[in-house]
Amino acid sequence: MPTRKKDVVHSDEWRLQEAKNRLSQVVEEARRGKPQTITLRGTPAAVVLSFEQYQKLTRPSSPLSEFFKASPLRAVELDLERSRDNGPG
């Protein structure tokens, strides 16, 4: 965690320049399960997460097949026949 109070707003929030200077520390804190917020001119601009946390956030909550089964369009008939027209010859 950051040690100098003037460098951070909260223990998990870093000013951009300080995050650059202490990137190893920022990443290590994120790896420990504590997302790290990076601010730009006092406004939150980015978050550093562990790879495991990122995977949990981006992993689909159900298989793609379940998504299609639950679709309101599942009963729509589609014409899936391909045209034999090869275009201008």
DSSP file with accessible surface (Angstrom, degrees, kcal/mol):
  #  RESIDUE AA STRUCTURE BP1 BP2  ACC     N-H-->O    O-->H-N    N-H-->O    O-->H-N    TCO  KAPPA ALPHA  PHI   PSI    X-CA   Y-CA   Z-CA
    1    1 A M              0   0   89      0, 0.0    11,-0.1     0, 0.0    10,-0.1   0.000 360.0 360.0 360.0 150.4    0.0    0.0    0.0
    2    2 A P        -     0   0   17      0, 0.0    11,-0.0     0, 0.0     3,-0.0  -0.305 360.0-164.7 -60.0 143.7    1.1    3.6   -0.5
    3    3 A T        +     0   0  113      1,-0.1     2,-0.7     4,-0.0     3,-0.1   0.735  64.0  76.2-105.3 -28.2    2.9    4.9    2.5
    4    4 A R    >   -     0   0  115      1,-0.2     3,-1.7     2,-0.0     4,-0.5  -0.772  67.4-150.6 -92.2 118.6    3.0    8.7    2.0
    5    5 A K  G >  S+     0   0  160     -2,-0.7     3,-1.3     1,-0.3    -1,-0.2   0.848  93.4  59.8 -55.9 -36.7   -0.4   10.2    2.6
    6    6 A K  G 3  S+     0   0  151      1,-0.3    -1,-0.3    -3,-0.1    -2,-0.0   0.731  98.4  60.6 -69.3 -17.1    0.1   13.1    0.2
    7    7 A D  G <  S+     0   0   14     -3,-1.7     8,-1.2    11,-0.0     2,-0.3   0.636 108.7  38.7 -83.7 -14.7    0.6   10.6   -2.7
    8    8 A V  B <   -A   14   0A  13     -3,-1.3     6,-0.2    -4,-0.5     3,-0.1  -0.932  55.7-151.2-136.2 156.8   -2.9    9.1   -2.4
    9    9 A V  S    S+     0   0   63      4,-0.6     2,-0.3     1,-0.4    -1,-0.1   0.841  94.6   2.4 -89.0 -45.3   -6.4   10.0   -1.8
   10   10 A H  S >  S-     0   0  107      3,-0.3     3,-1.9     1,-0.0    -1,-0.4  -0.858  88.4 -97.1-129.0 171.5   -7.3    6.6   -0.3
   11   11 A S  T 3  S+     0   0   64      1,-0.3    -1,-0.0    -2,-0.3    -6,-0.0   0.742 127.0  40.8 -66.8 -18.5   -5.1    3.6    0.3
   12   12 A D  T 3  S+     0   0   65    -11,-0.1    25,-3.1    24,-0.1     2,-0.4   0.183 102.4  84.9-111.8  17.5   -6.3    2.1   -2.9
   13   13 A E  E <   - b   0  37A  28     -3,-1.9    -4,-0.6    23,-0.2     2,-0.4  -0.977  55.5-174.4-125.7 130.7   -6.3    5.3   -5.0
   14   14 A W  E     -Ab   8  38A   1     23,-3.2    25,-3.2    -2,-0.4     2,-0.2  -0.958  26.8-122.5-126.3 141.0   -3.2    6.7   -6.7
   15   15 A R  E  >  - b   0  39A 121     -8,-1.2     4,-2.7    -2,-0.4     5,-0.2  -0.532  39.6-111.2 -71.9 147.8   -2.4    9.8   -8.6
   16   16 A L  H  > S+     0   0   68     23,-1.7     4,-2.4     1,-0.2     5,-0.2   0.895 115.3  48.6 -52.1 -49.3   -1.2    9.0  -12.1
   17   17 A Q  H  > S+     0   0  108      1,-0.2     4,-2.3     2,-0.2    -1,-0.2   0.921 113.2  47.5 -61.8 -40.7    2.4   10.1  -11.6
   18   18 A E  H  > S+     0   0   17      2,-0.2     4,-1.8     1,-0.2    -1,-0.2   0.897 109.8  53.4 -68.0 -37.6    2.7    8.2   -8.3
   19   19 A A  H  < S+     0   0    3     -4,-2.7     7,-0.2     1,-0.2    -1,-0.2   0.909 109.7  49.1 -62.7 -39.1    1.1    5.1  -10.0
   20   20 A K  H >< S+     0   0  128     -4,-2.4     3,-1.0    -5,-0.2    -2,-0.2   0.934 112.4  47.5 -62.5 -46.2    3.8    5.3  -12.7
   21   21 A N  H 3< S+     0   0  107     -4,-2.3    -1,-0.2     1,-0.3    -2,-0.2   0.771 124.5  31.5 -67.0 -27.1    6.6    5.7  -10.2
   22   22 A R  T >X S+     0   0   56     -4,-1.8     4,-2.3    -5,-0.2     3,-0.6  -0.144  72.8 138.9-124.2  37.8    5.3    2.7   -8.1
   23   23 A L  H <> S+     0   0  100     -3,-1.0     4,-2.9     1,-0.3     5,-0.3   0.869  71.8  56.2 -54.9 -41.2    3.7    0.5  -10.7
   24   24 A S  H 3> S+     0   0  106      1,-0.2     4,-2.4     2,-0.2    -1,-0.3   0.919 110.0  45.9 -58.3 -41.6    5.1   -2.7   -9.1
   25   25 A Q  H <> S+     0   0   57     -3,-0.6     4,-2.3     2,-0.2    -1,-0.2   0.905 111.3  51.7 -69.0 -41.0    3.4   -1.8   -5.9
   26   26 A V  H  X S+     0   0    0     -4,-2.3     4,-2.0    -7,-0.2    -2,-0.2   0.945 113.1  45.4 -60.0 -47.3    0.1   -0.9   -7.6
   27   27 A V  H  X S+     0   0   59     -4,-2.9     4,-2.8     1,-0.2    -2,-0.2   0.920 110.6  53.2 -65.1 -42.3    0.2   -4.3   -9.4
   28   28 A E  H  X S+     0   0   68     -4,-2.4     4,-1.4    -5,-0.3    -1,-0.2   0.915 108.6  49.4 -61.9 -41.4    1.1   -6.2   -6.3
   29   29 A E  H  <>S+     0   0    4     -4,-2.3     5,-2.0     2,-0.2    -1,-0.2   0.920 111.3  49.6 -63.1 -41.7   -1.8   -4.7   -4.3
   30   30 A A  H ><5S+     0   0    1     -4,-2.0     3,-2.0     1,-0.2    20,-0.6   0.917 107.5  54.6 -63.2 -40.9   -4.2   -5.5   -7.2
   31   31 A R  H 3<5S+     0   0  165     -4,-2.8    -1,-0.2     1,-0.3    -2,-0.2   0.799 100.3  61.1 -63.4 -26.5   -2.8   -9.1   -7.2
   32   32 A R  T 3<5S-     0   0  150     -4,-1.4    -1,-0.3    -3,-0.2    -2,-0.2   0.368 129.3 -96.9 -80.6   4.0   -3.7   -9.3   -3.5
   33   33 A G  T < 5S+     0   0   36     -3,-2.0    -3,-0.2     1,-0.2    -2,-0.2   0.600  90.5 119.5  94.4  11.9   -7.3   -8.7   -4.4
   34   34 A K      < -     0   0   79     -5,-2.0    -2,-0.2    -6,-0.2    -1,-0.2  -0.869  59.1-138.8-113.0  98.0   -7.5   -5.0   -3.8
   35   35 A P        -     0   0   49      0, 0.0     2,-0.5     0, 0.0    14,-0.2  -0.252  17.1-141.1 -54.3 141.5   -8.4   -3.1   -7.0
   36   36 A Q  E     - C   0  48A   1     12,-2.4    12,-3.0   -10,-0.1     2,-0.4  -0.929   6.8-149.0-113.4 123.8   -6.3    0.1   -7.4
   37   37 A T  E     -bC  13  47A  27    -25,-3.1   -23,-3.2    -2,-0.5     2,-0.5  -0.764   6.5-156.3 -92.9 134.5   -7.9    3.3   -8.7
   38   38 A I  E     -bC  14  46A  21      8,-3.1     7,-3.1    -2,-0.4     8,-1.7  -0.947  11.8-153.8-111.4 129.1   -5.7    5.7  -10.7
   39   39 A T  E     -bC  15  44A   2    -25,-3.2   -23,-1.7    -2,-0.5     2,-0.5  -0.743   9.9-157.6-105.5 152.7   -6.8    9.3  -10.8
   40   40 A L  E >  S- C   0  43A  70      3,-2.7     3,-1.8    -2,-0.3   -25,-0.0  -0.989  84.3 -17.3-128.2 114.5   -6.1   12.0  -13.4
   41   41 A R  T 3  S-     0   0  221     -2,-0.5    -1,-0.1     1,-0.3   -26,-0.0   0.893 130.6 -51.7  53.2  40.9   -6.4   15.5  -12.1
   42   42 A G  T 3  S+     0   0   59      1,-0.2    -1,-0.3     0, 0.0   -27,-0.0   0.414 117.6 108.5  83.2  -1.5   -8.4   14.2   -9.1
   43   43 A T  E <  S-C   40   0A  92     -3,-1.8    -3,-2.7     1,-0.0    -1,-0.2  -0.906  79.3-106.2-111.3 132.3  -10.9   12.2  -11.1
   44   44 A P  E     +C   39   0A  86      0, 0.0    -5,-0.3     0, 0.0     3,-0.1  -0.317  46.5 164.6 -54.3 129.4  -10.9    8.4  -11.2
   45   45 A A  E     +     0   0A  64     -7,-3.1     2,-0.3     1,-0.4    -6,-0.2   0.646  55.1   3.3-121.4 -29.6   -9.6    7.4  -14.6
   46   46 A A  E     -C   38   0A  51     -8,-1.7    -8,-3.1     2,-0.0    -1,-0.4  -0.983  54.4-140.8-157.0 160.8   -8.6    3.7  -14.5
   47   47 A V  E     -C   37   0A  84     -2,-0.3     2,-0.6   -10,-0.2   -10,-0.2  -0.997  10.2-148.1-130.4 134.4   -8.7    0.7  -12.3
   48   48 A V  E     +C   36   0A  37    -12,-3.0   -12,-2.4    -2,-0.4     2,-0.3  -0.906  25.8 178.6-101.5 122.9   -6.0   -2.0  -12.0
   49   49 A L        -     0   0   57     -2,-0.6   -18,-0.1   -14,-0.2   -19,-0.1  -0.849  34.1-100.7-117.7 159.8   -7.4   -5.4  -11.2
   50   50 A S     >  -     0   0    7    -20,-0.6     4,-2.3    -2,-0.3     5,-0.2  -0.377  38.0-113.6 -69.4 157.8   -5.8   -8.8  -10.7
   51   51 A F  H  > S+     0   0  127      1,-0.2     4,-2.6     2,-0.2     5,-0.2   0.899 117.9  55.5 -62.4 -36.8   -6.1  -11.0  -13.8
   52   52 A E  H  > S+     0   0  114      1,-0.2     4,-2.1     2,-0.2    -1,-0.2   0.915 107.8  47.8 -62.7 -42.5   -8.4  -13.3  -11.8
   53   53 A Q  H  > S+     0   0   48      2,-0.2     4,-2.0     1,-0.2    -1,-0.2   0.909 111.0  51.9 -65.3 -40.5  -10.8  -10.5  -11.0
   54   54 A Y  H  X S+     0   0  121     -4,-2.3     4,-1.9     1,-0.2    -2,-0.2   0.929 108.6  50.8 -60.4 -45.3  -10.8   -9.4  -14.6
   55   55 A Q  H  X S+     0   0   75     -4,-2.6     4,-1.8     1,-0.2    -1,-0.2   0.907 108.6  51.8 -61.0 -41.8  -11.7  -12.9  -15.7
   56   56 A K  H  < S+     0   0  153     -4,-2.1    -1,-0.2     1,-0.2    -2,-0.2   0.892 111.6  47.5 -61.9 -38.8  -14.6  -13.1  -13.3
   57   57 A L  H  < S+     0   0  130     -4,-2.0    -1,-0.2     1,-0.2    -2,-0.2   0.813 119.6  37.4 -71.8 -30.8  -15.9   -9.8  -14.6
   58   58 A T  H  < S+     0   0   78     -4,-1.9    -2,-0.2    -5,-0.2    -1,-0.2   0.578  89.3 105.1-101.3 -10.4  -15.6  -10.7  -18.3
   59   59 A R  S  < S-     0   0  145     -4,-1.8    -4,-0.0    -5,-0.2     0, 0.0  -0.523  80.2-109.8 -71.9 133.4  -16.6  -14.4  -18.2
   60   60 A P        -     0   0  103      0, 0.0    -1,-0.1     0, 0.0    -2,-0.1  -0.341  18.7-135.3 -60.8 143.1  -20.1  -15.0  -19.5
   61   61 A S  S    S+     0   0  130      1,-0.1    -2,-0.1     2,-0.1    -3,-0.0   0.679  86.0  18.2 -76.7 -17.3  -22.5  -16.0  -16.7
   62   62 A S  S    S-     0   0   53      0, 0.0    -1,-0.1     0, 0.0     5,-0.1  -0.978  96.4 -82.5-146.3 161.2  -24.0  -18.8  -18.8
   63   63 A P    >>  -     0   0   82      0, 0.0     4,-1.7     0, 0.0     3,-0.6  -0.235  40.6-114.5 -63.1 154.2  -23.0  -20.8  -21.8
   64   64 A L  H 3> S+     0   0  119      1,-0.2     4,-2.3     2,-0.2     5,-0.2   0.869 116.0  60.3 -58.1 -36.5  -23.7  -19.3  -25.2
   65   65 A S  H 3> S+     0   0   65      1,-0.2     4,-2.2     2,-0.2    -1,-0.2   0.900 104.1  49.9 -61.3 -37.9  -26.2  -22.1  -26.0
   66   66 A E  H <> S+     0   0   89     -3,-0.6     4,-1.8     2,-0.2    -1,-0.2   0.884 106.8  55.7 -67.5 -37.2  -28.2  -21.0  -22.9
   67   67 A F  H  < S+     0   0  127     -4,-1.7     4,-0.5     1,-0.2    -2,-0.2   0.943 110.5  44.2 -58.5 -47.8  -28.2  -17.4  -24.2
   68   68 A F  H >< S+     0   0  121     -4,-2.3     3,-0.9     1,-0.2    -2,-0.2   0.888 110.4  54.9 -67.6 -37.2  -29.7  -18.4  -27.5
   69   69 A K  H 3< S+     0   0  131     -4,-2.2    -1,-0.2     1,-0.2    -2,-0.2   0.850 110.1  47.4 -62.6 -33.1  -32.3  -20.7  -25.8
   70   70 A A  T 3< S+     0   0   75     -4,-1.8    -1,-0.2    -5,-0.1    -2,-0.2   0.526  86.3 119.6 -86.8  -3.7  -33.4  -17.8  -23.7
   71   71 A S    X   -     0   0   27     -3,-0.9     3,-1.6    -4,-0.5     4,-0.2  -0.326  66.0-138.0 -65.9 138.5  -33.6  -15.4  -26.7
   72   72 A P  T 3  S+     0   0  121      0, 0.0     3,-0.4     0, 0.0    -1,-0.2   0.681 105.5  59.6 -68.2 -11.2  -37.0  -13.9  -27.4
   73   73 A L  T >  S+     0   0  122      1,-0.2     3,-1.7     2,-0.1    -2,-0.1   0.351  70.9 105.8 -95.8   7.4  -36.2  -14.5  -31.1
   74   74 A R  T <  S+     0   0  170     -3,-1.6    -1,-0.2     1,-0.3    -4,-0.0   0.779  79.2  50.0 -62.1 -26.5  -35.8  -18.3  -30.7
   75   75 A A  T 3  S+     0   0   84     -3,-0.4    -1,-0.3    -4,-0.2     2,-0.2   0.516  82.9 114.3 -91.3  -2.2  -39.1  -19.1  -32.4
   76   76 A V    <   -     0   0   82     -3,-1.7     2,-0.4     1,-0.1    -3,-0.0  -0.494  66.8-129.9 -73.1 130.7  -38.4  -16.9  -35.5
   77   77 A E        -     0   0  179     -2,-0.2     2,-0.4     2,-0.0    -1,-0.1  -0.700  24.2-160.8 -81.4 129.6  -38.0  -18.9  -38.7
   78   78 A L        -     0   0  126     -2,-0.4     2,-1.0     2,-0.0     3,-0.0  -0.898  18.8-131.9-111.8 141.4  -34.9  -18.0  -40.6
   79   79 A D        +     0   0  141     -2,-0.4    -2,-0.0     1,-0.1     0, 0.0  -0.798  32.4 169.6 -89.3 104.0  -34.3  -18.7  -44.3
   80   80 A L        +     0   0  144     -2,-1.0     2,-0.3     2,-0.1    -1,-0.1   0.289  31.3 122.7-102.2  10.2  -30.8  -20.2  -44.2
   81   81 A E        -     0   0  166      1,-0.1     2,-0.3    -3,-0.0    -2,-0.0  -0.549  59.8-129.6 -74.8 134.4  -30.7  -21.4  -47.8
   82   82 A R        -     0   0  218     -2,-0.3     2,-0.2     1,-0.1    -2,-0.1  -0.620  17.7-116.1 -86.3 142.5  -27.8  -20.0  -49.7
   83   83 A S        -     0   0   96     -2,-0.3    -1,-0.1     1,-0.1     0, 0.0  -0.519  11.3-149.7 -72.6 140.2  -28.2  -18.3  -53.1
   84   84 A R        +     0   0  232     -2,-0.2     2,-0.4     2,-0.0    -1,-0.1   0.501  63.4 115.5 -88.6  -2.1  -26.5  -20.1  -55.9
   85   85 A D        -     0   0  119      1,-0.1    -2,-0.1     3,-0.0     0, 0.0  -0.495  47.2-169.0 -70.8 122.5  -26.0  -16.8  -57.7
   86   86 A N        -     0   0  159     -2,-0.4    -1,-0.1     1,-0.4    -2,-0.0   0.275  41.3-116.6 -94.7   8.7  -22.3  -16.1  -58.0
   87   87 A G        -     0   0   35      2,-0.0    -1,-0.4     0, 0.0     2,-0.0  -0.292  68.2  -4.6  86.3-170.7  -22.8  -12.5  -59.1
   88   88 A P              0   0  140      0, 0.0    -3,-0.0     0, 0.0     0, 0.0  -0.332 360.0 360.0 -63.2 137.1  -21.8  -11.0  -62.5
   89   89 A G              0   0  125     -2,-0.0    -2,-0.0     0, 0.0     0, 0.0   0.644 360.0 360.0 -86.6 360.0  -20.0  -13.5  -64.5
